[in-house]
Amino acid sequence: MQVTINGKQYDFDKGTTVLKACSEIGLDIPTLCNDERLVPSGSCRLCQVEIEGWGKLHTACTTQVREGMVIHTHSDRVIKARQDLLDMLISNHPLECLTCEKSGACKLQDYCYEYGITEGTYRWEMSKPYFDDTNPFYTFDARKCILCGLCVRVCDELQGTNAIGFENRGFDTQVATPFGEGLENSTCVSCGNCVSVCPVGALEPKSKKKFRHWETRTVRTTCSYCGVGCQMDLKIKGNEIVEVQPAFDAHNEGLLCVKGKFSYNFLSHPDRLKKPMVRKDGVLVETGWDEALDVITSKMKEVKKEFGSDAFAGLTSARCTNEDNYMFQKLFRSTLGTNNVDHCARL
């Protein structure tokens, strides 16, 4: 499909949305509700663009390119529409940026800055305060919710839990659990995938450490809680992990379970072993990996020579990767010559 965007011609595959097409050529279109893993909804309306001959503005996330289409992504009409939408959102949003934990990573904050919205001009009653902290890992502040629907759709379409949904209509619409009984009494499995996609500060982890997002650096790593090998982006302040985000460009596609998302505090626990330990004169002392592996190798050789291969038994962990577990059983079966090897997941 040959399409003209902001005066330049481009070729795109049939079925490509205008939003994706713009992304492919490096044009940033604001959106609060879009997620490439989900069915487009266009609910935030912020990605509207002007298409010549189409009359009204259309949402870029739900509109597919057509042959000969002429698109304007930042015309005066489009910019005015986005400013009006942001004005309405911020008019019903608590301006607590100084104390909000999301400050620095809030898309609403970023877009208001980009489009020059400093305060809301609409005067109406603010959203009813509703704060749910019944979940042990995260909180929900309905005052900050912009009803983008990302949390509801991720819980439904990707996680398959359907723990939350929209209730009421119009101004009284809010994200809620069935019968308003709170997250603790819902079918929520605390995966935190809703928290990971929330563009504002409505869903926040119950972090024990205070930090600002611009104070952190990101380190990619592999989750060690099972053999699936989900990729995670650790948010690190100083030398301490303060938050975990799922990697969206890996095989887990932006999803984690409750362990990967929230169970990282053990990393900075004072009792955590950080170096190998070798017993010398009846006392465990820290050592380097070379010495530790030399001790293991020499002991294995002694045992095999004196007692034979079946004197060995190996037990490995489901928290290792599949590749690690494969090498472990190969070590015992091939090198040591025994089938006495088992795995903690084989309950």
C-alpha positions in Angstrom: 0.0 0.0 0.0 1.4 3.4 -1.0 0.5 5.9 1.7 1.4 9.6 2.1 2.2 10.6 5.7 3.0 14.3 6.4 3.8 14.9 2.8 6.1 11.9 2.2 5.2 8.7 0.5 5.8 5.3 2.0 5.0 1.6 1.3 3.3 -0.6 3.9 1.9 -4.1 3.9 -1.8 -4.5 3.7 -3.4 -4.8 7.2 -0.9 -2.4 8.8 -2.6 0.1 11.2 -1.8 3.8 10.8 -0.3 3.7 14.3 2.1 0.9 13.4 2.9 2.5 10.1 3.9 5.7 11.8 6.0 3.8 14.3 7.8 2.0 11.5 8.9 5.3 10.0 9.9 6.9 13.4 6.8 9.1 13.9 5.6 9.2 17.5 1.8 9.1 17.9 0.6 9.6 21.5 -1.5 6.8 22.9 -2.6 5.8 26.4 -4.6 2.6 25.6 -2.7 0.9 22.8 -0.8 -2.4 23.3 0.3 -4.4 20.3 -0.5 -7.6 22.1 -4.1 -6.7 22.5 -7.1 -6.1 20.1 -7.1 -2.3 19.4 -9.8 -0.5 21.2 -9.2 3.2 20.4 -10.7 4.1 23.8 -8.3 6.9 24.8 -8.8 8.7 21.4 -5.4 10.3 21.8 -3.9 8.7 18.7 -6.4 10.5 16.3 -5.0 11.5 12.9 -6.4 13.5 10.0 -7.0 11.6 6.8 -7.8 13.7 3.7 -11.4 13.1 2.5 -12.5 11.2 5.6 -14.2 14.1 7.4 -13.8 13.5 11.1 -10.6 12.4 12.8 -9.9 8.7 13.2 -7.9 6.7 15.8 -4.6 5.5 14.3 -4.6 2.3 16.3 -7.9 1.0 14.8 -7.5 2.3 11.3 -5.7 0.3 8.6 -3.8 1.9 5.8 -5.3 2.0 2.3 -3.9 2.6 -1.1 -3.4 6.3 -1.8 -4.3 7.4 1.8 -3.0 10.8 2.8 -2.5 11.2 6.5 -1.6 14.2 8.7 -0.4 13.2 12.2 0.3 16.7 13.6 -1.9 19.1 11.8 -3.5 22.0 13.8 -6.8 20.2 13.9 -5.1 17.0 15.3 -3.1 18.9 17.9 -6.2 20.8 19.1 -8.1 17.5 19.5 -5.3 16.0 21.5 -5.0 19.0 23.7 -8.8 18.9 24.4 -8.6 15.2 25.3 -5.7 15.8 27.6 -7.5 18.8 29.1 -10.5 16.6 30.0 -8.3 13.8 31.5 -6.2 16.2 33.6 -9.4 18.0 34.8 -10.5 14.8 36.5 -7.0 13.7 37.7 -5.3 14.6 41.0 -2.3 16.7 40.3 0.0 15.0 42.8 3.0 14.7 40.5 5.3 15.9 43.4 4.4 12.8 45.5 3.2 10.3 42.9 5.5 7.3 42.6 4.9 7.2 38.8 6.4 10.6 38.2 9.0 10.4 35.5 7.4 7.3 34.0 3.8 8.6 33.6 2.6 8.9 30.0 -0.2 11.3 31.0 2.4 13.6 32.5 4.7 13.3 29.5 1.9 14.1 27.0 0.6 17.0 29.0 4.1 18.4 28.9 4.4 17.8 25.2 1.1 19.4 24.3 1.3 22.3 26.8 -1.4 21.3 29.2 -0.6 22.7 32.6 -4.0 22.4 34.3 -7.5 21.2 33.5 -10.0 23.9 32.4 -13.1 21.7 32.9 -14.9 22.1 36.2 -16.7 19.2 37.5 -16.8 16.9 40.5 -13.6 14.8 40.8 -13.7 11.0 40.6 -14.9 9.3 43.8 -12.0 8.3 46.0 -11.5 4.6 46.0 -8.3 3.0 47.2 -7.8 -0.8 47.2 -4.7 -2.0 49.1 -6.0 -5.5 49.8 -3.6 -7.2 47.4 -0.3 -8.0 49.1 1.8 -6.8 46.2 0.2 -3.7 44.6 -2.3 -1.0 45.2 -5.1 0.5 43.1 -6.0 4.2 43.4 -9.2 4.9 41.4 -8.6 8.7 41.6 -5.7 8.4 39.2 -7.3 5.9 36.9 -7.9 7.3 33.4 -10.1 4.4 32.3 -7.7 3.5 29.4 -8.7 -0.2 29.9 -5.2 -1.6 29.6 -5.4 -3.4 32.9 -8.8 -5.0 32.2 -7.8 -6.1 28.7 -4.4 -7.6 29.7 -6.1 -9.5 32.6 -8.7 -10.8 30.1 -6.9 -11.3 26.8 -3.4 -12.2 27.9 -3.5 -13.4 31.5 -7.0 -15.0 31.1 -8.0 -14.4 34.7 -10.8 -11.8 34.3 -10.3 -10.6 37.8 -11.3 -7.0 37.0 -13.7 -5.1 34.7 -15.6 -1.9 34.2 -18.7 -1.1 36.3 -21.3 1.7 36.0 -21.6 4.1 33.1 -20.6 7.6 32.1 -18.9 9.7 34.7 -19.3 6.9 37.3 -17.4 4.3 35.3 -14.6 2.7 37.2 -12.4 -0.4 37.2 -13.6 -2.8 39.9 -13.7 -6.4 41.0 -16.9 -8.4 41.0 -19.4 -7.2 43.5 -16.8 -4.6 44.7 -15.3 -7.1 47.1 -11.7 -5.9 46.5 -8.7 -7.5 44.8 -8.0 -9.8 47.8 -11.4 -11.6 47.3 -11.3 -11.7 43.5 -9.8 -14.2 41.2 -6.6 -12.1 40.9 -3.4 -14.2 40.9 -1.2 -11.2 41.7 0.8 -11.6 38.4 1.2 -7.8 38.3 0.8 -7.7 34.5 -1.9 -5.0 35.0 0.6 -3.0 37.0 3.2 -3.3 34.3 1.0 -1.7 31.6 -0.7 1.0 33.7 0.4 4.3 32.0 -0.3 6.4 35.1 0.0 6.0 38.9 -3.3 4.1 39.4 -1.7 0.7 39.8 1.6 0.8 41.8 3.7 -1.9 43.4 4.0 -1.9 47.2 7.7 -1.0 47.0 9.6 -0.8 50.2 12.1 1.7 48.7 11.4 5.2 47.6 12.8 6.2 44.2 12.3 8.3 41.2 12.4 6.7 37.8 15.1 9.0 36.5 17.3 7.9 39.4 17.3 4.3 38.1 19.2 2.3 35.5 17.9 -0.8 33.7 19.5 -4.2 33.5 18.2 -7.1 31.5 18.3 -10.5 33.2 16.6 -13.9 33.3 14.1 -14.8 35.9 15.4 -17.6 38.1 12.1 -18.8 39.5 11.5 -21.6 36.9 12.9 -23.0 33.8 10.9 -20.9 31.3 13.5 -18.2 31.3 11.3 -15.1 31.2 13.3 -11.9 30.5 13.1 -9.1 33.0 14.3 -5.5 33.2 15.5 -4.7 36.6 15.2 -1.1 37.8 18.2 -0.4 39.9 18.9 2.6 42.1 22.5 2.7 43.3 23.2 -1.0 43.7 19.7 -2.1 44.8 16.8 -3.4 42.8 13.7 -1.3 43.4 11.3 -2.6 40.7 11.0 -5.3 38.1 9.5 -4.8 34.6 8.8 -7.6 32.2 10.7 -7.5 28.9 8.3 -6.8 26.0 10.8 -7.8 23.3 11.5 -11.3 24.6 9.7 -14.6 24.4 7.5 -13.9 27.5 6.2 -10.8 25.6 5.8 -8.5 28.5 4.3 -11.0 30.9 5.5 -12.3 34.3 4.1 -14.3 37.1 3.8 -13.1 40.7 7.3 -14.4 41.6 9.1 -12.8 38.7 7.3 -9.4 39.1 7.3 -9.0 42.9 9.6 -11.6 44.6 13.0 -9.9 44.3 13.6 -8.6 47.8 15.7 -11.6 48.8 18.4 -10.3 46.5 19.4 -7.7 49.1 18.7 -9.8 52.1 21.7 -9.7 54.6 21.7 -13.5 54.9 22.0 -14.2 51.2 25.1 -16.1 50.1 27.1 -14.1 47.6 30.3 -16.2 47.4 31.0 -20.0 47.5 31.7 -21.5 50.9 34.2 -24.2 51.7 34.6 -25.9 55.0 38.1 -25.6 56.5 38.9 -27.0 59.9 35.1 -27.5 60.5 34.2 -23.9 59.7 32.6 -22.6 56.5 34.6 -19.8 55.0 34.2 -17.7 51.8 36.3 -18.6 48.8 36.5 -18.1 45.1 34.8 -20.1 42.4 38.1 -21.7 41.2 38.9 -23.2 44.6 35.3 -24.2 45.2 35.1 -26.1 41.9 38.5 -27.7 42.5 37.2 -29.0 45.8 34.0 -30.4 44.2 36.0 -32.1 41.4 38.6 -33.7 43.7 35.8 -35.0 46.0 33.9 -36.5 43.1 37.0 -38.3 41.9 37.7 -39.7 45.3 34.2 -40.9 45.8 34.0 -42.5 42.3 37.3 -44.3 42.8 36.5 -45.6 46.2 32.8 -46.4 46.0 31.8 -46.4 42.3 29.4 -44.4 40.2 26.2 -45.3 42.0 27.5 -43.7 45.2 26.5 -40.5 43.7 23.0 -38.9 43.7 22.0 -35.6 42.2 19.0 -33.4 42.9 18.4 -30.4 40.8 16.0 -27.5 40.8 13.0 -26.3 38.7 14.4 -22.8 39.3 17.3 -23.6 36.9 16.9 -23.1 33.2 16.1 -26.1 31.1 19.6 -25.9 29.7 21.2 -26.0 33.1 19.1 -29.0 34.1 20.0 -30.8 30.9 23.7 -30.2 31.6 23.3 -31.4 35.2 21.8 -34.8 34.2 24.4 -35.2 31.5 27.1 -34.7 34.1 25.7 -37.4 36.3 24.7 -39.9 33.5 27.7 -39.4 31.2 30.6 -38.2 33.3 29.8 -39.8 36.6 28.1 -42.9 35.1 24.9 -43.0 37.3 21.2 -42.6 36.7 20.7 -41.5 40.3 19.5 -38.0 39.3 16.1 -36.4 40.0 14.4 -33.0 39.9 12.3 -31.2 42.5 9.5 -30.5 40.0 8.8 -34.3 39.7 6.5 -34.3 42.7 
